[in-house]
Amino acid sequence: MYNENFENNYQAVKSENKHEKRKIVKKVKNAAVSGVVFGLSAGIVLTGVSRLGGDDSVSKAPSSIQMSTTSDTLAASYSQKDDKSSGTYSVRDIAAECKSSVVSITCTSVESVQGFFGGARQYESSSAGSGIVIAKDDENLYIATNNHVVSGAKEISVCFNDSEEQVYKAETKGTDAGNDLAIAAVSLNDIPEDVLNSIVIATLGDSDSAQIGEQVVAIGNALGYGQSVTSGYISALGRQVDIDGYTASLIQTDAAINPGNSGGALFNMKGEVIGINSAKFSSEEVEGMGYAIPVSVAEPILEQLMTMDKADSSKQGTLGISCRDVSSEVTEMYDIPQGVYVDALEDGGAAEEAGIEKGDIIIEFDGKTVGDKSALKNLLEYYEAGDSVKVKVERRDSSGYKEKTFEVTLKKADKQSSDYDSYQEYNGLGSLFG
């Protein structure tokens, strides 16, 4: 094709004067040189891709990509990508090498539905989400996810490597409702050695060094259909997003983050996790706007959650209260704080002795945000009778709600206190706050 174009152009200028002919021939020759350079550029070959993840170390950095080209001169222009200290990768590389660090999570829960003629019926339902393998010890593999993915789950199962043959039971290790974070643990005894060897523990990056315009890759169980990959750019940092009465500072990206992606990973182009995706914060009314919890915020919380051990059921501590949810809808309607409404107190119970009163709204338990009764119930499973915890409440007076903090010594559950430690559904909160 090039020779025919050259000949046609050359013949077209034969009738012109020599000066003009030389000018045009020179242009055609320059075009030929450009074609050769383009051909060389297209001949670049990517070879020697190494695994991006570490083995058992959360902090282990990925190895770099080795690149070779058909021209040493052109290779020099890729020196930054070939630098082992700052190597970057293609979306395809990250999808291939990081996917085993991301898992699919399926939760089964029981929901109560109010009947048309009164009464409530219970139904079993399932939901899907994602998680990130972030650590391993002698007993468990630890998976970071969103609290709303596992909250209220009766059973949790984790699928590795997007394979129906690699599904194993998991248990919630710890949750933080306010930051929408949770840790699920899978026993190593349940995972065959060949599957365990195929799992790469994710490398956590530095979200504080992320920049607007930086390319990112999101991997997760989108819509519950199995693992999928989307790519985009960081469109904003420190974006203040309000949801369910909480304000979070998040990474905003145009990489598609859909239901099921929650708890999945947002990778930078070094194959490092810089965010935990949360479809909960995404709007269905706006396209090209997804959010992720920065790793700089999540990492210390996740480390704490991994060390939490559930108390023996015979020793578990109680508050001695009956409580109800204060949902975001009620918060908006009645201008009251979101949390757990104390409906009744056991005489001589832990909460009453500490000074908590009926009508108080519990918003924090031992430094962890309490958004609903399920979160409070989950937290209590990690504390024994005799443990002292700080409980923060919102108490109403003539000028509105004010925060108060109480030191509460939990008590052992007995028949009477178990009647009070209930977490009821309530459909008439207006009468409580009217």
C-alpha positions as CSV (number, residue, x, y, z in Angstrom):
1,M,0.0,0.0,0.0
2,Y,2.8,2.4,0.8
3,N,4.6,1.9,-2.6
4,E,1.4,2.6,-4.5
5,N,0.7,5.8,-2.6
6,F,4.2,7.0,-3.1
7,E,4.1,6.3,-6.9
8,N,0.8,8.2,-7.3
9,N,2.1,11.2,-5.4
10,Y,5.3,11.2,-7.4
11,Q,3.5,11.0,-10.7
12,A,1.3,13.9,-9.7
13,V,4.2,16.3,-9.4
14,K,6.1,15.4,-12.6
15,S,4.5,18.3,-14.5
16,E,5.4,20.8,-11.8
17,N,8.6,22.7,-11.6
18,K,11.6,21.1,-9.9
19,H,11.4,23.2,-6.8
20,E,7.9,22.1,-6.1
21,K,8.6,18.5,-7.0
22,R,11.5,18.4,-4.5
23,K,9.3,19.7,-1.7
24,I,6.5,17.2,-2.3
25,V,8.9,14.2,-2.7
26,K,10.5,15.3,0.6
27,K,7.1,15.1,2.3
28,V,6.4,11.7,0.9
29,K,9.7,10.4,2.1
30,N,9.1,11.8,5.5
31,A,5.8,9.9,5.5
32,A,7.6,6.8,4.7
33,V,10.0,7.2,7.6
34,S,7.0,7.8,9.9
35,G,5.4,4.6,8.7
36,V,8.6,2.7,9.6
37,V,8.6,4.2,13.1
38,F,5.0,3.3,13.6
39,G,5.7,-0.3,12.5
40,L,8.5,-0.5,15.1
41,S,6.2,0.9,17.8
42,A,3.6,-1.7,17.0
43,G,6.2,-4.5,17.4
44,I,6.7,-4.0,21.2
45,V,6.4,-7.3,23.0
46,L,5.4,-7.7,26.6
47,T,7.2,-10.7,28.3
48,G,8.1,-12.1,31.6
49,V,5.1,-11.1,33.7
50,S,5.6,-12.0,37.4
51,R,3.0,-12.7,40.0
52,L,1.8,-9.4,41.5
53,G,0.7,-10.6,45.0
54,G,2.8,-11.8,47.9
55,D,2.8,-15.2,49.5
56,D,1.7,-14.9,53.1
57,S,2.8,-11.3,53.8
58,V,0.2,-8.5,53.6
59,S,3.0,-5.9,53.1
60,K,5.0,-7.7,50.4
61,A,5.3,-5.5,47.3
62,P,4.7,-7.0,43.8
63,S,7.6,-7.8,41.5
64,S,7.9,-5.7,38.4
65,I,7.1,-6.4,34.7
66,Q,10.1,-7.1,32.5
67,M,9.7,-5.6,29.1
68,S,11.5,-6.2,25.8
69,T,11.1,-4.5,22.4
70,T,12.4,-4.7,18.9
71,S,14.4,-1.5,19.4
72,D,16.7,-0.4,22.2
73,T,15.9,3.2,21.5
74,L,12.2,2.6,21.9
75,A,12.8,0.5,25.1
76,A,14.5,3.5,26.6
77,S,11.2,5.4,26.4
78,Y,9.6,2.8,28.7
79,S,12.3,3.1,31.3
80,Q,9.9,4.2,33.9
81,K,7.6,1.2,33.5
82,D,10.7,-1.1,33.5
83,D,11.9,0.4,36.8
84,K,11.6,-2.3,39.4
85,S,10.8,0.3,42.1
86,S,7.9,1.8,40.2
87,G,6.7,-0.8,37.7
88,T,3.1,-0.5,36.5
89,Y,0.9,-3.1,34.9
90,S,-1.8,-3.4,32.3
91,V,-5.4,-4.0,33.3
92,R,-5.1,-7.5,31.8
93,D,-2.1,-8.3,34.0
94,I,-3.8,-7.1,37.2
95,A,-7.0,-9.1,36.3
96,A,-4.9,-12.2,35.7
97,E,-2.6,-12.0,38.7
98,C,-4.8,-10.3,41.4
99,K,-8.1,-12.1,40.9
100,S,-7.2,-14.9,43.3
101,S,-6.9,-12.3,46.1
102,V,-10.6,-11.4,45.6
103,V,-13.4,-13.7,46.7
104,S,-17.2,-13.9,46.2
105,I,-19.2,-14.0,49.4
106,T,-22.8,-15.4,49.7
107,C,-24.8,-14.8,52.8
108,T,-28.0,-16.5,54.0
109,S,-30.2,-14.6,56.4
110,V,-33.7,-14.7,57.9
111,E,-36.0,-11.8,57.3
112,S,-39.3,-11.0,59.1
113,V,-42.1,-9.7,56.8
114,Q,-45.2,-8.1,58.3
115,G,-48.3,-9.9,57.1
116,F,-51.2,-8.0,55.5
117,F,-53.6,-9.2,58.2
118,G,-51.1,-8.8,61.1
119,G,-48.4,-11.0,62.4
120,A,-45.0,-11.6,60.9
121,R,-43.6,-14.4,58.7
122,Q,-40.0,-15.3,58.4
123,Y,-38.3,-15.9,55.1
124,E,-34.8,-17.1,54.2
125,S,-33.0,-14.9,51.8
126,S,-29.6,-14.7,50.3
127,S,-27.3,-11.9,49.2
128,A,-24.0,-11.6,47.4
129,G,-20.9,-9.5,47.9
130,S,-17.1,-9.6,47.6
131,G,-14.1,-9.8,49.8
132,I,-10.3,-9.4,49.8
133,V,-7.9,-12.0,51.2
134,I,-5.6,-9.8,53.4
135,A,-3.9,-12.2,56.0
136,K,-3.4,-15.7,57.2
137,D,-2.3,-17.3,60.5
138,D,-1.9,-20.9,61.7
139,E,-5.7,-21.3,61.9
140,N,-7.5,-19.0,59.5
141,L,-7.5,-17.1,56.2
142,Y,-8.8,-13.6,56.9
143,I,-11.0,-11.7,54.4
144,A,-11.9,-8.1,54.5
145,T,-15.3,-7.0,53.3
146,N,-18.1,-4.5,54.0
147,N,-20.1,-4.7,57.2
148,H,-23.4,-4.5,55.2
149,V,-22.3,-7.6,53.2
150,V,-22.3,-9.9,56.3
151,S,-24.5,-8.0,58.7
152,G,-27.3,-10.2,60.0
153,A,-26.1,-13.2,58.1
154,K,-27.1,-16.6,59.4
155,E,-24.6,-18.4,57.2
156,I,-21.6,-17.1,55.2
157,S,-19.9,-19.0,52.3
158,V,-16.8,-17.8,50.4
159,C,-15.9,-18.8,46.9
160,F,-12.2,-18.7,45.8
161,N,-10.9,-18.4,42.3
162,D,-14.4,-17.9,40.9
163,S,-14.9,-21.7,41.1
164,E,-18.0,-23.5,42.3
165,E,-15.8,-26.3,43.5
166,Q,-13.9,-24.0,45.9
167,V,-16.7,-22.8,48.2
168,Y,-16.1,-22.9,52.0
169,K,-17.9,-21.9,55.1
170,A,-16.8,-18.6,56.8
171,E,-17.6,-16.9,60.1
172,T,-17.7,-13.2,60.9
173,K,-14.6,-12.4,63.0
174,G,-15.4,-8.7,63.7
175,T,-17.5,-5.8,62.4
176,D,-17.4,-2.0,62.4
177,A,-20.8,-0.7,61.2
178,G,-19.8,2.9,61.3
179,N,-17.0,2.4,58.8
180,D,-18.8,-0.3,57.0
181,L,-16.0,-2.8,57.5
182,A,-15.9,-6.4,58.6
183,I,-13.6,-9.4,58.7
184,A,-14.7,-12.9,57.8
185,A,-12.5,-15.9,58.6
186,V,-12.2,-19.3,56.8
187,S,-10.6,-22.2,58.7
188,L,-7.5,-23.5,57.0
189,N,-8.6,-27.0,57.9
190,D,-11.5,-26.6,55.4
191,I,-9.3,-25.5,52.5
192,P,-7.5,-28.2,50.5
193,E,-3.7,-27.6,50.1
194,D,-3.9,-27.1,46.3
195,V,-6.6,-24.4,46.7
196,L,-4.7,-22.7,49.5
197,N,-1.5,-22.6,47.4
198,S,-3.4,-20.9,44.6
199,I,-4.6,-18.0,46.8
200,V,-2.5,-14.9,46.8
201,I,-2.8,-12.6,49.8
202,A,-3.4,-9.1,48.6
203,T,-0.8,-6.4,48.9
204,L,-2.2,-3.3,50.6
205,G,-1.0,0.0,49.1
206,D,-0.8,3.5,50.2
207,S,-4.1,5.2,49.4
208,D,-2.8,8.5,50.8
209,S,-0.4,8.8,47.8
210,A,-3.2,8.2,45.3
211,Q,-3.8,11.0,42.8
212,I,-6.8,12.3,40.8
213,G,-6.5,11.0,37.3
214,E,-4.7,7.8,38.3
215,Q,-6.0,4.6,36.6
216,V,-7.5,2.0,38.9
217,V,-9.0,-1.5,38.5
218,A,-12.0,-2.8,40.4
219,I,-12.5,-6.6,40.9
220,G,-15.6,-8.1,42.5
221,N,-18.6,-10.3,42.4
222,A,-20.7,-7.8,40.4
223,L,-24.5,-8.4,40.6
224,G,-23.7,-11.8,42.1
225,Y,-22.8,-13.3,38.7
226,G,-19.2,-14.2,39.6
227,Q,-16.0,-12.3,39.4
228,S,-15.7,-9.4,37.0
229,V,-13.2,-6.6,36.2
230,T,-13.9,-3.0,35.5
231,S,-11.4,-0.2,35.0
232,G,-11.4,3.6,35.3
233,Y,-9.8,6.5,36.9
234,I,-9.8,8.2,40.3
235,S,-12.1,11.2,39.8
236,A,-12.0,12.6,43.4
237,L,-10.3,12.0,46.7
238,G,-11.6,12.6,50.2
239,R,-15.2,12.8,48.8
240,Q,-17.6,13.3,51.7
241,V,-20.5,11.0,51.3
242,D,-23.5,10.7,53.6
243,I,-25.4,7.5,53.8
244,D,-27.7,6.1,56.6
245,G,-26.7,9.0,58.9
246,Y,-23.0,8.5,58.6
247,T,-20.4,10.6,56.7
248,A,-17.5,8.8,55.1
249,S,-14.4,10.2,53.3
250,L,-14.1,8.0,50.2
251,I,-12.2,7.6,47.0
252,Q,-14.5,8.4,44.0
253,T,-13.9,6.5,40.7
254,D,-15.6,6.1,37.4
255,A,-14.8,2.4,37.4
256,A,-18.2,0.6,37.5
257,I,-19.0,-0.5,41.1
258,N,-22.3,-2.3,41.2
259,P,-24.3,-4.3,43.8
260,G,-22.2,-7.4,44.5
261,N,-18.9,-5.4,44.1
262,S,-19.2,-4.4,47.8
263,G,-16.2,-5.6,49.7
264,G,-14.1,-6.1,46.5
265,A,-10.8,-4.5,45.8
266,L,-9.9,-1.3,44.1
267,F,-6.3,-1.8,42.7
268,N,-3.8,0.8,41.6
269,M,-1.7,-0.1,38.5
270,K,1.0,-1.6,40.7
271,G,-1.4,-4.3,41.7
272,E,-1.9,-2.9,45.2
273,V,-5.2,-2.5,47.0
274,I,-5.9,1.1,47.7
275,G,-9.6,0.9,48.4
276,I,-12.4,-1.4,49.5
277,N,-15.3,-1.0,47.1
278,S,-18.7,-0.2,48.5
279,A,-21.8,-0.2,46.3
280,K,-23.8,1.0,49.3
281,F,-22.4,4.5,48.8
282,S,-23.0,4.5,45.0
283,S,-26.1,6.2,43.6
284,E,-28.4,4.4,41.2
285,E,-29.4,7.8,39.7
286,V,-25.8,8.8,38.7
287,E,-23.6,6.9,36.2
288,G,-19.8,6.8,36.4
289,M,-19.6,7.5,40.1
290,G,-18.5,4.7,42.4
291,Y,-16.9,4.8,45.8
292,A,-14.2,2.9,47.8
293,I,-13.1,3.1,51.4
294,P,-9.4,4.2,51.4
295,V,-7.0,1.5,52.7
296,S,-5.4,4.1,55.0
297,V,-8.7,4.3,56.9
298,A,-9.5,0.6,56.7
299,E,-6.2,-1.0,57.5
300,P,-5.9,-0.2,61.3
301,I,-9.6,-1.1,61.8
302,L,-9.2,-4.4,60.0
303,E,-6.2,-5.2,62.0
304,Q,-8.2,-4.7,65.2
305,L,-11.1,-6.8,63.9
306,M,-8.8,-9.7,63.1
307,T,-7.7,-10.0,66.7
308,M,-11.2,-10.1,68.1
309,D,-12.4,-13.5,69.5
310,K,-15.9,-14.3,70.4
311,A,-16.6,-14.9,74.0
312,D,-17.8,-18.3,75.2
313,S,-21.6,-18.2,75.1
314,S,-21.8,-19.2,78.8
315,K,-19.6,-16.2,79.7
316,Q,-21.0,-13.6,77.3
317,G,-21.8,-10.2,78.8
318,T,-25.1,-8.4,78.5
319,L,-26.3,-4.8,78.8
320,G,-29.7,-5.7,80.2
321,I,-31.7,-3.7,77.7
322,S,-34.6,-4.1,75.3
323,C,-33.9,-1.9,72.2
324,R,-35.1,-0.9,68.8
325,D,-33.6,0.4,65.6
326,V,-33.6,4.1,64.8
327,S,-33.4,3.9,61.0
328,S,-32.2,6.6,58.6
329,E,-35.8,7.2,57.6
330,V,-36.9,7.9,61.2
331,T,-33.8,10.0,61.7
332,E,-34.8,12.2,58.8
333,M,-38.5,12.3,59.7
334,Y,-38.0,13.2,63.4
335,D,-34.6,14.8,63.4
336,I,-33.1,12.4,65.9
337,P,-29.7,10.6,65.9
338,Q,-29.4,7.2,64.2
339,G,-28.5,4.3,66.5
340,V,-30.2,1.9,68.9
341,Y,-33.1,3.2,71.0
342,V,-33.3,1.9,74.6
343,D,-36.9,0.9,75.0
344,A,-36.6,-0.7,78.5
345,L,-33.9,-1.5,81.1
346,E,-33.6,-4.5,83.4
347,D,-33.7,-3.6,87.1
348,G,-30.2,-3.8,88.4
349,G,-28.9,-4.6,84.9
350,A,-25.5,-3.3,83.6
351,A,-26.9,-0.4,81.6
352,E,-29.2,0.8,84.4
353,E,-26.4,0.7,87.0
354,A,-24.1,2.7,84.7
355,G,-26.8,5.5,84.3
356,I,-28.2,4.8,80.9
357,E,-31.9,5.6,80.7
358,K,-35.0,4.6,78.7
359,G,-35.1,6.8,75.6
360,D,-31.3,7.1,75.2
361,I,-30.0,6.3,71.8
362,I,-26.8,4.2,71.8
363,I,-24.5,5.3,69.0
364,E,-21.1,3.8,70.1
365,F,-20.0,0.8,72.0
366,D,-16.3,0.5,73.1
367,G,-15.2,3.0,70.5
368,K,-17.1,1.3,67.6
369,T,-20.0,2.9,65.9
370,V,-23.4,1.3,66.5
371,G,-25.8,1.9,63.6
372,D,-28.5,-0.7,64.4
373,K,-29.4,-3.4,66.8
374,S,-27.7,-6.1,64.7
375,A,-24.4,-4.3,65.0
376,L,-24.8,-4.0,68.8
377,K,-25.7,-7.6,69.1
378,N,-22.7,-8.7,67.1
379,L,-20.3,-6.6,69.2
380,L,-21.7,-8.0,72.5
381,E,-20.6,-11.5,71.3
382,Y,-17.0,-10.5,71.8
383,Y,-17.3,-9.4,75.4
384,E,-17.6,-11.4,78.6
385,A,-19.4,-10.6,81.8
386,G,-17.2,-8.4,83.9
387,D,-15.7,-6.5,81.0
388,S,-15.9,-2.7,81.3
389,V,-16.7,-0.8,78.1
390,K,-17.5,2.8,77.3
391,V,-21.0,3.3,75.8
392,K,-21.8,6.6,74.1
393,V,-25.5,7.7,73.9
394,E,-27.5,10.6,72.6
395,R,-29.9,11.9,75.3
396,R,-32.7,14.3,74.7
397,D,-33.3,17.4,76.8
398,S,-35.1,20.6,76.3
399,S,-32.6,21.9,73.8
400,G,-32.2,18.7,71.7
401,Y,-29.9,15.7,71.8
402,K,-26.5,15.7,73.5
403,E,-23.8,13.1,73.7
404,K,-23.1,11.3,77.0
405,T,-20.6,8.6,77.7
406,F,-21.0,5.9,80.4
407,E,-18.6,3.3,81.7
408,V,-20.6,0.0,81.7
409,T,-19.6,-3.2,83.4
410,L,-21.3,-6.0,81.6
411,K,-23.1,-8.7,83.5
412,K,-23.7,-12.3,82.9
413,A,-26.9,-13.3,81.1
414,D,-29.6,-15.1,83.1
415,K,-33.2,-15.8,82.3
416,Q,-34.4,-12.4,83.4
417,S,-31.7,-10.4,81.6
418,S,-32.2,-12.5,78.4
419,D,-35.7,-11.2,78.3
420,Y,-34.3,-7.7,78.2
421,D,-31.4,-8.3,75.8
422,S,-33.8,-8.3,72.8
423,Y,-33.5,-6.6,69.5
424,Q,-37.0,-5.9,68.3
425,E,-38.5,-4.8,65.0
426,Y,-40.6,-1.7,65.4
427,N,-42.9,0.0,63.0
428,G,-44.3,2.8,65.1
429,L,-41.3,4.9,66.2
430,G,-43.4,8.1,65.9
431,S,-45.1,7.3,69.1
432,L,-41.8,7.0,70.9
433,F,-40.5,10.4,69.8
434,G,-43.8,12.3,69.5
